[in-house]
Amino acid sequence: MGQDFSLHSDHGSFSDQSVQTASTETSAWISELFDTSARGGSSGKSFSGGAIANIDLPANWTSGRHSENPTTGRKYDEFFPKGASDTSPRIQIYERGLDVGATAAANFSKLLGAPDHRLDDNELKSLGSVLDNKTRSSEFRIDQGWTETVNGKRVLFVEGEFLEDHKRSLSMIVDRDGTGAHTQELTYIAPSSKYDGKRSEALNSFKSISWR
């Protein structure tokens, strides 16, 4: 088990960068990130898919939106507390499908090949499209990033805030196939005022994962 970097840190200062991603995929992802209009009602006790053999969802959470694109391999699932309102916390599990690009993939693989550590500014910038819509910009502030070994697999964590929407997020980004090119992302997201209330539940859920 690697070091635990899960505590909040003081907000760092990171340089702006421009990241080119597949616009249609990113737009769809951002839309689903904040759209809670489509919901399901089945039990959300556990989930499997992609690199995840099993993850235990928090007690009394249920499943919501599911979507997938068989052409690109993109998949999206969300979970939220039973009886949730539109502003309640969410856990979102997203398989991007599309490749992140050769440079970003190589940098991601290199990062995950190093021991668990907190990321510096240069490392965050090097990840490019691996971070998707969570690169530092006028819309998103990165508070901290770190790598951690979770049940035998090293993963990337990124925590920050969507400034315009006043929502905070904690994402665990997984190298799905060992190439660095195909990622799976688990994100806990909530209004900033409600974020701390369910953060530990979400983090414990992330750390319950067994891998394929």
N, CA, C and O of each residue as an XYZ file, in Angstrom:
848
protein
N       0.856     -1.189      0.000
C       0.000      0.000      0.000
C       0.888      1.233      0.000
O       1.858      1.284      0.755
N       0.584      2.223     -0.822
C       1.392      3.425     -0.880
C       0.992      4.424      0.168
O       0.085      4.198      0.969
N       1.706      5.558      0.140
C       1.413      6.617      1.081
C       0.024      7.173      0.827
O      -0.480      7.108     -0.295
N      -0.604      7.725      1.873
C      -1.944      8.296      1.754
C      -1.832      9.808      1.695
O      -1.445     10.445      2.674
N      -2.168     10.383      0.550
C      -2.116     11.827      0.366
C      -3.514     12.404      0.302
O      -3.729     13.388     -0.405
N      -4.473     11.831      1.012
C      -5.875     12.172      0.809
C      -6.339     13.398      1.575
O      -7.491     13.803      1.412
N      -5.495     14.012      2.406
C      -5.909     15.192      3.142
C      -5.847     16.415      2.256
O      -5.078     16.459      1.296
N      -6.662     17.416      2.582
C      -6.634     18.669      1.830
C      -5.292     19.363      2.037
O      -4.657     19.212      3.081
N      -4.868     20.125      1.030
C      -3.676     20.950      1.176
C      -4.032     22.375      0.824
O      -5.099     22.630      0.264
N      -3.138     23.320      1.150
C      -3.370     24.710      0.770
C      -3.387     24.815     -0.738
O      -2.698     24.064     -1.428
N      -4.164     25.736     -1.246
C      -4.283     25.894     -2.692
C      -2.941     26.313     -3.274
O      -2.327     27.277     -2.817
N      -2.495     25.579     -4.285
C      -1.237     25.899     -4.919
C      -1.435     26.880     -6.051
O      -2.566     27.239     -6.377
N      -0.329     27.321     -6.658
C      -0.386     28.207     -7.809
C       0.149     27.447     -9.003
O       1.319     27.066     -9.026
N      -0.696     27.223     -9.994
C      -0.322     26.427    -11.149
C      -0.419     27.281    -12.405
O      -1.290     28.144    -12.520
N       0.485     27.029    -13.341
C       0.491     27.778    -14.590
C      -0.661     27.348    -15.478
O      -1.055     26.182    -15.481
N      -1.204     28.308    -16.241
C      -2.268     27.987    -17.196
C      -1.694     27.158    -18.332
O      -0.529     27.310    -18.697
N      -2.509     26.291    -18.881
C      -2.089     25.560    -20.068
C      -3.298     25.287    -20.933
O      -4.425     25.190    -20.448
N      -3.046     25.166    -22.206
C      -4.119     24.864    -23.164
C      -3.996     23.416    -23.560
O      -2.937     22.965    -23.997
N      -5.088     22.686    -23.406
C      -5.088     21.259    -23.722
C      -6.113     20.997    -24.811
O      -7.274     21.389    -24.699
N      -5.667     20.329    -25.866
C      -6.588     19.980    -26.949
C      -7.126     18.581    -26.702
O      -6.363     17.626    -26.559
N      -8.433     18.471    -26.654
C      -9.076     17.164    -26.485
C     -10.119     16.989    -27.563
O     -10.427     17.922    -28.304
N     -10.661     15.787    -27.648
C     -11.731     15.529    -28.625
C     -12.964     16.284    -28.183
O     -13.570     15.945    -27.167
N     -13.345     17.312    -28.942
C     -14.355     18.257    -28.477
C     -15.717     17.627    -28.245
O     -16.393     17.967    -27.274
N     -16.125     16.735    -29.096
C     -17.461     16.161    -28.901
C     -17.516     15.291    -27.661
O     -18.511     15.312    -26.936
N     -16.458     14.521    -27.403
C     -16.434     13.666    -26.218
C     -16.378     14.507    -24.951
O     -17.089     14.224    -23.987
N     -15.533     15.545    -24.946
C     -15.402     16.388    -23.768
C     -16.693     17.138    -23.503
O     -17.117     17.252    -22.353
N     -17.328     17.653    -24.557
C     -18.583     18.376    -24.377
C     -19.654     17.480    -23.774
O     -20.405     17.899    -22.893
N     -19.717     16.245    -24.253
C     -20.707     15.308    -23.714
C     -20.422     15.007    -22.257
O     -21.340     14.932    -21.440
N     -19.151     14.835    -21.931
C     -18.755     14.544    -20.542
C     -19.106     15.703    -19.620
O     -19.674     15.491    -18.549
N     -18.770     16.935    -20.026
C     -19.076     18.091    -19.192
C     -20.578     18.241    -19.022
O     -21.053     18.566    -17.933
N     -21.332     18.007    -20.098
C     -22.785     18.093    -20.008
C     -23.329     17.117    -18.980
O     -24.176     17.481    -18.164
N     -22.848     15.876    -19.012
C     -23.339     14.869    -18.076
C     -22.843     15.134    -16.667
O     -23.494     14.751    -15.695
N     -21.700     15.785    -16.552
C     -21.150     16.077    -15.237
C     -22.102     16.905    -14.406
O     -22.171     16.739    -13.188
N     -22.846     17.807    -15.057
C     -23.733     18.704    -14.326
C     -25.216     18.464    -14.592
O     -26.057     19.093    -13.951
N     -25.556     17.576    -15.514
C     -26.955     17.304    -15.831
C     -27.464     16.156    -14.978
O     -26.967     15.036    -15.092
N     -28.445     16.413    -14.129
C     -28.989     15.369    -13.259
C     -30.425     15.044    -13.627
O     -31.153     14.464    -12.822
N     -30.846     15.410    -14.837
C     -32.250     15.240    -15.197
C     -32.616     13.785    -15.459
O     -33.764     13.392    -15.256
N     -31.653     12.978    -15.909
C     -31.962     11.576    -16.210
C     -31.490     10.700    -15.067
O     -30.295     10.660    -14.773
N     -32.403     10.001    -14.421
C     -32.061      9.217    -13.249
C     -32.665      7.832    -13.320
O     -33.671      7.606    -13.992
N     -32.038      6.919    -12.621
C     -32.579      5.585    -12.444
C     -32.926      5.401    -10.991
O     -32.878      6.352    -10.211
N     -33.282      4.166    -10.611
C     -33.629      3.954     -9.225
C     -33.158      2.628     -8.688
O     -33.572      2.227     -7.600
N     -32.298      1.928     -9.419
C     -31.845      0.633     -8.951
C     -30.806      0.784     -7.860
O     -30.225      1.856     -7.687
N     -30.574     -0.293     -7.126
C     -29.612     -0.259     -6.033
C     -28.223      0.032     -6.562
O     -27.827     -0.506     -7.596
N     -27.477      0.876     -5.867
C     -26.125      1.205     -6.272
C     -25.097      0.663     -5.313
O     -24.102      1.338     -5.048
N     -25.294     -0.533     -4.778
C     -24.401     -1.083     -3.765
C     -23.009     -1.360     -4.301
O     -22.029     -1.205     -3.572
N     -22.899     -1.768     -5.566
C     -21.594     -2.067     -6.137
C     -21.632     -1.826     -7.642
O     -22.694     -1.652     -8.240
N     -20.428     -1.822     -8.239
C     -20.308     -1.544     -9.671
C     -19.093     -2.293    -10.188
O     -18.107     -2.460     -9.471
N     -19.165     -2.746    -11.437
C     -17.993     -3.293    -12.108
C     -18.009     -2.832    -13.554
O     -19.073     -2.674    -14.154
N     -16.819     -2.617    -14.112
C     -16.715     -2.182    -15.495
C     -15.328     -1.645    -15.773
O     -14.685     -1.100    -14.876
N     -14.854     -1.788    -17.000
C     -13.529     -1.311    -17.343
C     -12.466     -2.046    -16.548
O     -12.436     -3.277    -16.531
N     -11.588     -1.291    -15.888
C     -10.524     -1.881    -15.073
C     -11.024     -2.339    -13.710
O     -10.291     -2.985    -12.961
N     -12.273     -2.006    -13.386
C     -12.824     -2.270    -12.055
C     -13.553     -3.611    -12.027
O     -14.556     -3.793    -12.716
N     -13.044     -4.546    -11.227
C     -13.764     -5.806    -11.016
C     -14.936     -5.577    -10.077
O     -16.014     -6.141    -10.265
N     -14.716     -4.741     -9.059
C     -15.796     -4.409     -8.121
C     -15.426     -3.167     -7.325
O     -14.271     -2.981     -6.942
N     -16.412     -2.328     -7.082
C     -16.269     -1.202     -6.165
C     -17.521     -1.160     -5.307
O     -18.635     -1.274     -5.817
N     -17.338     -0.997     -4.010
C     -18.469     -0.877     -3.095
C     -18.878      0.584     -3.007
O     -18.085      1.432     -2.599
N     -20.112      0.877     -3.388
C     -20.622      2.240     -3.284
C     -21.032      2.530     -1.844
O     -21.313      1.600     -1.087
N     -21.073      3.811     -1.449
C     -21.477      4.128     -0.080
C     -22.867      3.585      0.245
O     -23.719      3.453     -0.633
N     -23.078      3.275      1.514
C     -24.385      2.780      1.959
C     -25.461      3.814      1.652
O     -25.237      5.017      1.779
N     -26.627      3.330      1.249
C     -27.785      4.187      0.970
C     -27.604      5.089     -0.247
O     -28.286      6.107     -0.372
N     -26.683      4.721     -1.149
C     -26.585      5.404     -2.433
C     -27.271      4.539     -3.483
O     -27.393      3.326     -3.317
N     -27.714      5.167     -4.557
C     -28.416      4.455     -5.621
C     -27.875      4.889     -6.980
O     -27.154      5.882     -7.074
N     -28.219      4.153     -8.022
C     -27.687      4.449     -9.349
C     -28.575      5.429    -10.094
O     -29.786      5.484     -9.878
N     -27.951      6.205    -10.979
C     -28.672      7.178    -11.785
C     -28.376      6.986    -13.256
O     -28.543      5.890    -13.792
N     -27.943      8.038    -13.904
C     -27.726      8.020    -15.352
C     -26.702      6.963    -15.769
O     -25.672      6.776    -15.122
N     -27.016      6.288    -16.860
C     -26.053      5.412    -17.532
C     -26.110      5.731    -19.015
O     -27.192      5.842    -19.590
N     -24.951      5.879    -19.633
C     -24.914      6.055    -21.083
C     -23.636      5.437    -21.617
O     -22.641      5.325    -20.901
N     -23.672      5.038    -22.873
C     -22.471      4.508    -23.510
C     -22.547      4.705    -25.012
O     -23.625      4.772    -25.602
N     -21.364      4.794    -25.612
C     -21.242      4.943    -27.055
C     -20.455      3.745    -27.578
O     -19.239      3.688    -27.397
N     -21.116      2.793    -28.220
C     -20.415      1.592    -28.678
C     -19.361      1.864    -29.744
O     -18.454      1.055    -29.941
N     -19.475      2.990    -30.425
C     -18.497      3.323    -31.461
C     -17.167      3.744    -30.853
O     -16.112      3.285    -31.292
N     -17.207      4.610    -29.851
C     -15.979      5.119    -29.235
C     -15.562      4.330    -27.995
O     -14.413      4.425    -27.562
N     -16.480      3.554    -27.422
C     -16.183      2.851    -26.180
C     -16.406      3.695    -24.947
O     -16.093      3.273    -23.834
N     -16.947      4.887    -25.137
C     -17.196      5.796    -24.026
C     -18.364      5.291    -23.177
O     -19.403      4.903    -23.712
N     -18.187      5.297    -21.819
C     -19.247      4.854    -20.909
C     -19.313      5.793    -19.710
O     -18.297      6.331    -19.267
N     -20.517      5.979    -19.198
C     -20.725      6.883    -18.065
C     -21.791      6.299    -17.135
O     -22.850      5.862    -17.587
N     -21.499      6.295    -15.836
C     -22.466      5.890    -14.814
C     -22.373      6.861    -13.651
O     -21.298      7.381    -13.352
N     -23.509      7.106    -12.991
C     -23.481      7.966    -11.813
C     -24.257      7.326    -10.667
O     -25.143      6.496    -10.870
N     -23.894      7.740     -9.466
C     -24.520      7.257     -8.238
C     -24.691      8.441     -7.296
O     -23.887      9.373     -7.310
N     -25.750      8.402     -6.471
C     -26.017      9.505     -5.556
C     -26.795      8.981     -4.355
O     -27.357      7.888     -4.417
N     -26.837      9.745     -3.259
C     -27.586      9.298     -2.079
C     -29.068      9.148     -2.399
O     -29.623      9.939     -3.163
N     -29.706      8.142     -1.821
C     -31.144      7.959     -2.013
C     -31.881      9.211     -1.564
O     -31.528      9.827     -0.558
N     -32.923      9.584     -2.331
C     -33.691     10.777     -2.004
C     -32.973     12.062     -2.346
O     -33.328     13.130     -1.846
N     -31.949     11.965     -3.207
C     -31.125     13.127     -3.518
C     -31.881     14.176     -4.316
O     -32.801     13.865     -5.073
N     -31.474     15.423     -4.132
C     -31.976     16.533     -4.938
C     -30.999     16.781     -6.078
O     -29.969     16.115     -6.174
N     -31.320     17.733     -6.936
C     -30.442     18.048     -8.057
C     -29.092     18.595     -7.610
O     -28.138     18.581     -8.387
N     -28.995     19.075     -6.378
C     -27.739     19.649     -5.897
C     -26.988     18.701     -4.967
O     -26.041     19.112     -4.296
N     -27.400     17.448     -4.922
C     -26.744     16.487     -4.038
C     -25.418     16.004     -4.625
O     -25.201     16.098     -5.833
N     -24.530     15.485     -3.768
C     -23.268     14.913     -4.241
C     -23.493     13.762     -5.216
O     -24.537     13.110     -5.201
N     -22.493     13.526     -6.062
C     -22.533     12.451     -7.044
C     -21.193     11.721     -7.062
O     -20.147     12.321     -6.814
N     -21.232     10.432     -7.356
C     -20.047      9.697     -7.794
C     -20.284      9.352     -9.254
O     -21.310      8.768     -9.603
N     -19.330      9.714    -10.106
C     -19.439      9.484    -11.543
C     -18.282      8.604    -12.000
O     -17.130      8.852    -11.643
N     -18.586      7.588    -12.780
C     -17.572      6.671    -13.300
C     -17.601      6.773    -14.822
O     -18.624      6.526    -15.460
N     -16.460      7.141    -15.382
C     -16.400      7.527    -16.790
C     -15.250      6.815    -17.491
O     -14.097      6.941    -17.079
N     -15.554      6.078    -18.533
C     -14.537      5.530    -19.428
C     -14.509      6.405    -20.665
O     -15.497      6.495    -21.394
N     -13.399      7.037    -20.896
C     -13.294      8.005    -21.973
C     -13.445      7.376    -23.358
O     -14.038      7.975    -24.255
N     -12.910      6.170    -23.526
C     -12.992      5.528    -24.836
C     -11.880      5.984    -25.765
O     -11.037      5.183    -26.167
N     -11.875      7.251    -26.104
C     -10.850      7.768    -27.007
C      -9.498      7.831    -26.308
O      -9.412      8.034    -25.097
N      -8.465      7.654    -27.089
C      -7.084      7.694    -26.618
C      -6.676      9.128    -26.254
O      -7.107     10.080    -26.904
N      -5.850      9.278    -25.218
C      -5.486     10.618    -24.731
C      -4.404     11.281    -25.577
O      -4.142     12.472    -25.406
N      -3.772     10.542    -26.482
C      -2.684     11.082    -27.288
C      -1.342     10.549    -26.805
O      -1.172     10.257    -25.622
N      -0.390     10.424    -27.723
C       0.877      9.749    -27.429
C       1.690     10.431    -26.337
O       2.213      9.758    -25.448
N       1.804     11.759    -26.390
C       2.629     12.463    -25.408
C       2.029     12.373    -24.014
O       2.726     12.061    -23.048
N       0.731     12.647    -23.915
C       0.061     12.572    -22.613
C       0.122     11.152    -22.060
O       0.327     10.963    -20.861
N      -0.055     10.152    -22.927
C      -0.013      8.753    -22.490
C       1.360      8.387    -21.941
O       1.468      7.729    -20.907
N       2.408      8.818    -22.641
C       3.774      8.524    -22.187
C       4.056      9.185    -20.844
O       4.669      8.580    -19.965
N       3.606     10.426    -20.688
C       3.831     11.141    -19.431
C       3.037     10.523    -18.282
O       3.516     10.457    -17.150
N       1.829     10.074    -18.583
C       1.006      9.423    -17.565
C       1.659      8.108    -17.119
O       1.725      7.822    -15.923
N       2.131      7.325    -18.065
C       2.801      6.062    -17.742
C       4.049      6.297    -16.900
O       4.311      5.569    -15.943
N       4.812      7.316    -17.266
C       6.027      7.645    -16.509
C       5.678      8.043    -15.084
O       6.336      7.620    -14.133
N       4.645      8.854    -14.940
C       4.213      9.303    -13.618
C       3.806      8.117    -12.747
O       4.185      8.037    -11.579
N       3.034      7.200    -13.323
C       2.560      6.046    -12.557
C       3.670      5.036    -12.290
O       3.532      4.171    -11.425
N       4.770      5.145    -13.033
C       5.915      4.266    -12.809
C       6.797      4.717    -11.667
O       7.643      3.956    -11.198
N       6.610      5.954    -11.208
C       7.386      6.494    -10.088
C       6.682      6.164     -8.772
O       5.488      5.867     -8.776
N       7.403      6.212     -7.643
C       6.761      5.962     -6.347
C       5.631      6.957     -6.074
O       5.588      8.037     -6.664
N       4.728      6.587     -5.183
C       3.622      7.467     -4.795
C       4.168      8.812     -4.330
O       5.107      8.868     -3.535
N       3.578      9.891     -4.827
C       4.058     11.218     -4.428
C       3.026     12.285     -4.785
O       2.093     12.042     -5.550
N       3.219     13.471     -4.211
C       2.403     14.625     -4.565
C       2.976     15.269     -5.824
O       4.190     15.422     -5.954
N       2.094     15.646     -6.751
C       2.543     16.179     -8.033
C       2.921     17.649     -7.935
O       2.297     18.421     -7.207
N       3.961     18.022     -8.685
C       4.311     19.430     -8.787
C       3.671     20.018    -10.050
O       3.012     19.319    -10.820
N       3.885     21.303    -10.234
C       3.266     22.021    -11.350
C       3.639     21.418    -12.702
O       2.777     21.232    -13.561
N       4.922     21.112    -12.890
C       5.367     20.574    -14.171
C       4.741     19.219    -14.474
O       4.389     18.936    -15.619
N       4.605     18.387    -13.457
C       3.981     17.077    -13.662
C       2.512     17.228    -14.059
O       2.031     16.531    -14.953
N       1.812     18.130    -13.398
C       0.407     18.360    -13.744
C       0.271     18.844    -15.182
O      -0.600     18.383    -15.920
N       1.132     19.772    -15.574
C       1.077     20.288    -16.942
C       1.384     19.200    -17.971
O       0.809     19.186    -19.059
N       2.290     18.294    -17.622
C       2.706     17.262    -18.574
C       1.593     16.270    -18.903
O       1.655     15.581    -19.921
N       0.578     16.197    -18.044
C      -0.483     15.206    -18.239
C      -1.474     15.596    -19.326
O      -2.168     14.742    -19.878
N      -1.538     16.893    -19.633
C      -2.375     17.348    -20.731
C      -3.774     16.777    -20.705
O      -4.501     16.943    -19.726
N      -4.158     16.099    -21.787
C      -5.534     15.642    -21.939
C      -5.910     14.491    -21.010
O      -7.085     14.129    -20.945
N      -4.956     13.906    -20.293
C      -5.307     12.906    -19.273
C      -6.261     13.525    -18.251
O      -7.157     12.857    -17.736
N      -6.051     14.821    -17.966
C      -6.880     15.521    -16.980
C      -8.201     15.994    -17.562
O      -9.084     16.421    -16.818
N      -8.352     15.925    -18.878
C      -9.594     16.309    -19.544
C     -10.001     17.726    -19.133
O      -9.250     18.669    -19.380
N     -11.174     17.896    -18.511
C     -11.636     19.243    -18.155
C     -11.159     19.673    -16.771
O     -11.705     20.610    -16.190
N     -10.147     18.995    -16.243
C      -9.641     19.330    -14.909
C      -8.221     19.885    -14.962
O      -7.480     19.790    -13.983
N      -7.838     20.464    -16.098
C      -6.601     21.229    -16.149
C      -6.874     22.610    -15.577
O      -8.005     23.092    -15.623
N      -5.837     23.251    -15.037
C      -6.053     24.566    -14.443
C      -6.419     25.568    -15.526
O      -5.762     25.653    -16.563
N      -7.487     26.329    -15.265
C      -7.968     27.321    -16.219
C      -8.839     28.311    -15.461
O      -8.932     28.261    -14.234
N      -9.477     29.215    -16.204
C     -10.403     30.150    -15.560
C     -11.643     29.426    -15.048
O     -12.408     29.985    -14.263
N     -11.845     28.186    -15.490
C     -13.031     27.422    -15.091
C     -12.753     26.398    -13.998
O     -13.668     26.003    -13.275
N     -11.490     25.960    -13.867
C     -11.170     24.926    -12.884
C      -9.881     25.269    -12.149
O      -8.874     25.619    -12.765
N      -9.926     25.165    -10.829
C      -8.746     25.383     -9.991
C      -8.282     24.034     -9.442
O      -9.058     23.317     -8.811
N      -7.019     23.692     -9.684
C      -6.452     22.481     -9.094
C      -5.941     22.820     -7.701
O      -5.121     23.723     -7.538
N      -6.422     22.101     -6.706
C      -5.941     22.282     -5.338
C      -4.782     21.344     -5.024
O      -3.831     21.734     -4.348
N      -4.859     20.116     -5.510
C      -3.772     19.173     -5.280
C      -3.905     17.988     -6.220
O      -4.996     17.639     -6.670
N      -2.763     17.382     -6.502
C      -2.729     16.150     -7.271
C      -1.693     15.228     -6.653
O      -0.651     15.688     -6.186
N      -1.970     13.929     -6.647
C      -1.013     12.984     -6.077
C      -1.234     11.605     -6.685
O      -2.314     11.308     -7.196
N      -0.209     10.769     -6.626
C      -0.370      9.370     -6.995
C      -0.400      8.538     -5.725
O       0.239      8.870     -4.728
N      -1.154      7.454     -5.782
C      -1.308      6.581     -4.622
C      -1.584      5.160     -5.102
O      -2.287      4.957     -6.091
N      -1.034      4.193     -4.403
C      -1.281      2.799     -4.745
C      -2.520      2.321     -4.007
O      -2.552      2.278     -2.777
N      -3.532      1.967     -4.771
C      -4.814      1.522     -4.218
C      -4.989      0.041     -4.538
O      -5.198     -0.340     -5.690
N      -4.901     -0.769     -3.520
C      -5.077     -2.222     -3.673
C      -4.217     -2.804     -4.794
O      -4.675     -3.598     -5.616
N      -2.954     -2.376     -4.795
C      -1.977     -2.946     -5.719
C      -1.825     -2.231     -7.038
O      -0.979     -2.619     -7.844
N      -2.611     -1.200     -7.294
C      -2.531     -0.467     -8.566
C      -2.312      1.014     -8.282
O      -3.055      1.622     -7.512
N      -1.284      1.593     -8.911
C      -1.031      3.023     -8.712
C      -1.969      3.835     -9.600
O      -2.126      3.552    -10.787
N      -2.587      4.847     -9.002
C      -3.565      5.688     -9.694
C      -3.245      7.150     -9.417
O      -2.428      7.470     -8.553
N      -3.893      8.018    -10.155
C      -3.729      9.462    -10.003
C      -4.973     10.061     -9.363
O      -6.095      9.765     -9.775
N      -4.772     10.903     -8.354
C      -5.863     11.674     -7.762
C      -5.672     13.150     -8.098
O      -4.554     13.664     -8.052
N      -6.762     13.824     -8.435
C      -6.756     15.274     -8.659
C      -7.969     15.859     -7.950
O      -9.090     15.377     -8.115
N      -7.735     16.902     -7.161
C      -8.820     17.544     -6.418
C      -8.826     19.034     -6.730
O      -7.772     19.665     -6.801
N     -10.016     19.591     -6.914
C     -10.101     21.006     -7.226
C     -11.537     21.486     -7.274
O     -12.442     20.843     -6.742
N     -11.736     22.640     -7.926
C     -13.067     23.252     -7.943
C     -13.402     23.813     -9.316
O     -12.577     24.471     -9.951
N     -14.635     23.541     -9.772
C     -15.189     24.194    -10.957
C     -15.699     25.556    -10.508
O     -16.713     25.652     -9.816
N     -14.994     26.604    -10.905
C     -15.211     27.924    -10.316
C     -16.548     28.541    -10.700
O     -17.215     29.146     -9.860
N     -16.941     28.395    -11.944
C     -18.194     29.013    -12.384
C     -19.404     28.325    -11.763
O     -20.402     28.970    -11.440
N     -19.301     27.007    -11.602
C     -20.434     26.232    -11.082
C     -20.400     26.062     -9.570
O     -21.349     25.550     -8.976
N     -19.294     26.497     -8.944
C     -19.145     26.384     -7.485
C     -19.332     24.939     -7.031
O     -20.056     24.656     -6.076
N     -18.653     24.025     -7.750
C     -18.658     22.613     -7.384
C     -17.219     22.138     -7.231
O     -16.347     22.467     -8.036
N     -16.990     21.349     -6.167
C     -15.673     20.766     -5.948
C     -15.683     19.307     -6.398
O     -16.723     18.649     -6.412
N     -14.501     18.823     -6.763
C     -14.420     17.443     -7.226
C     -13.129     16.779     -6.765
O     -12.098     17.428     -6.587
N     -13.220     15.474     -6.580
C     -12.070     14.615     -6.303
C     -12.127     13.483     -7.316
O     -13.072     12.694     -7.319
N     -11.119     13.403     -8.175
C     -11.103     12.392     -9.231
C      -9.962     11.413     -9.032
O      -8.854     11.797     -8.660
N     -10.245     10.153     -9.284
C      -9.231      9.116     -9.343
C      -9.150      8.666    -10.795
O     -10.129      8.162    -11.346
N      -7.993      8.844    -11.413
C      -7.814      8.540    -12.830
C      -6.945      7.295    -12.959
O      -5.847      7.218    -12.406
N      -7.463      6.329    -13.699
C      -6.866      4.997    -13.787
C      -6.343      4.751    -15.200
O      -7.022      5.047    -16.183
N      -5.129      4.208    -15.291
C      -4.614      3.709    -16.568
C      -5.285      2.361    -16.800
O      -4.945      1.370    -16.154
N      -6.226      2.330    -17.713
C      -7.103      1.175    -17.840
C      -6.410     -0.064    -18.393
O      -6.745     -1.186    -18.015
N      -5.437      0.136    -19.294
C      -4.855     -1.028    -19.972
C      -3.331     -1.092    -19.906
O      -2.717     -1.904    -20.597
N      -2.711     -0.235    -19.074
C      -1.261     -0.284    -18.917
C      -0.477      0.492    -19.952
O       0.753      0.496    -19.910
N      -1.159      1.153    -20.887
C      -0.472      1.926    -21.928
C      -0.414      3.415    -21.600
O       0.378      4.149    -22.191
N      -1.245      3.865    -20.666
C      -1.374      5.288    -20.370
C      -2.328      6.003    -21.303
O      -2.693      7.153    -21.057
N      -2.737      5.332    -22.376
C      -3.532      5.991    -23.421
C      -5.031      5.937    -23.179
O      -5.771      6.782    -23.683
N      -5.485      4.958    -22.416
C      -6.923      4.778    -22.203
C      -7.222      4.870    -20.712
O      -6.720      4.075    -19.918
N      -8.032      5.833    -20.347
C      -8.258      6.110    -18.933
C      -9.683      5.784    -18.503
O     -10.621      5.778    -19.300
N      -9.799      5.518    -17.225
C     -11.098      5.405    -16.571
C     -11.049      6.352    -15.383
O     -10.066      6.377    -14.642
N     -12.103      7.125    -15.203
C     -12.101      8.168    -14.175
C     -13.280      7.993    -13.229
O     -14.420      7.819    -13.658
N     -12.984      8.043    -11.946
C     -14.020      8.054    -10.918
C     -13.979      9.422    -10.266
O     -12.925      9.850     -9.795
N     -15.105     10.111    -10.233
C     -15.148     11.462     -9.694
C     -16.243     11.592     -8.652
O     -17.392     11.208     -8.872
N     -15.855     12.145     -7.510
C     -16.835     12.589     -6.517
C     -16.993     14.081     -6.735
O     -16.007     14.818     -6.716
N     -18.227     14.539     -6.942
C     -18.479     15.953     -7.192
C     -19.686     16.409     -6.394
O     -20.672     15.683     -6.267
N     -19.598     17.624     -5.854
C     -20.689     18.161     -5.038
C     -20.583     19.676     -5.011
O     -19.503     20.226     -5.231
N     -21.705     20.365     -4.741
C     -21.615     21.805     -4.513
C     -20.569     22.083     -3.434
O     -20.450     21.325     -2.472
N     -19.825     23.149     -3.592
C     -18.735     23.444     -2.656
C     -19.204     23.442     -1.209
O     -18.474     23.005     -0.320
N     -20.423     23.930     -0.967
C     -20.941     24.018      0.401
C     -21.279     22.649      0.995
O     -21.397     22.516      2.213
N     -21.436     21.621      0.136
C     -21.811     20.283      0.602
C     -20.689     19.259      0.419
O     -20.841     18.094      0.784
N     -19.587     19.692     -0.138
C     -18.536     18.774     -0.572
C     -17.952     17.939      0.566
O     -17.813     16.723      0.435
N     -17.615     18.580      1.668
C     -16.942     17.866      2.753
C     -17.823     16.800      3.393
O     -17.312     15.836      3.964
N     -19.141     16.963      3.302
C     -20.052     16.058      3.985
C     -19.983     14.616      3.526
O     -20.183     13.701      4.325
N     -19.699     14.396      2.239
C     -19.673     13.034      1.698
C     -18.298     12.651      1.139
O     -18.141     11.566      0.580
N     -17.310     13.528      1.284
C     -15.987     13.269      0.694
C     -15.368     11.980      1.220
O     -14.869     11.166      0.444
N     -15.400     11.795      2.541
C     -14.753     10.611      3.109
C     -15.461      9.331      2.660
O     -14.809      8.310      2.440
N     -16.791      9.376      2.524
C     -17.533      8.212      2.030
C     -17.099      7.862      0.610
O     -16.888      6.696      0.277
N     -16.971      8.893     -0.213
C     -16.576      8.667     -1.604
C     -15.153      8.126     -1.684
O     -14.883      7.194     -2.443
N     -14.246      8.706     -0.906
C     -12.858      8.262     -0.934
C     -12.739      6.817     -0.449
O     -11.987      6.027     -1.018
N     -13.475      6.480      0.592
C     -13.477      5.090      1.066
C     -14.011      4.145     -0.006
O     -13.523      3.025     -0.158
N     -15.012      4.604     -0.743
C     -15.549      3.805     -1.839
C     -14.486      3.575     -2.904
O     -14.295      2.447     -3.359
N     -13.789      4.643     -3.305
C     -12.728      4.521     -4.301
C     -11.682      3.495     -3.856
O     -11.180      2.712     -4.662
N     -11.369      3.515     -2.571
C     -10.300      2.649     -2.063
C     -10.772      1.225     -1.784
O      -9.988      0.379     -1.354
N     -12.060      0.963     -2.031
C     -12.577     -0.404     -1.887
C     -12.407     -1.213     -3.170
O     -12.728     -2.401     -3.197
N     -11.914     -0.591     -4.217
C     -11.870     -1.220     -5.541
C     -11.008     -2.479     -5.557
O      -9.918     -2.518     -4.986
N     -11.521     -3.494     -6.220
C     -10.690     -4.626     -6.644
C     -10.576     -4.532     -8.162
O     -11.543     -4.207     -8.851
N      -9.383     -4.821     -8.670
C      -9.079     -4.588    -10.081
C      -9.177     -5.869    -10.903
O      -9.013     -6.973    -10.384
N      -9.444     -5.700    -12.171
C      -9.441     -6.842    -13.097
C      -7.997     -7.258    -13.389
O      -7.767     -8.200    -14.146
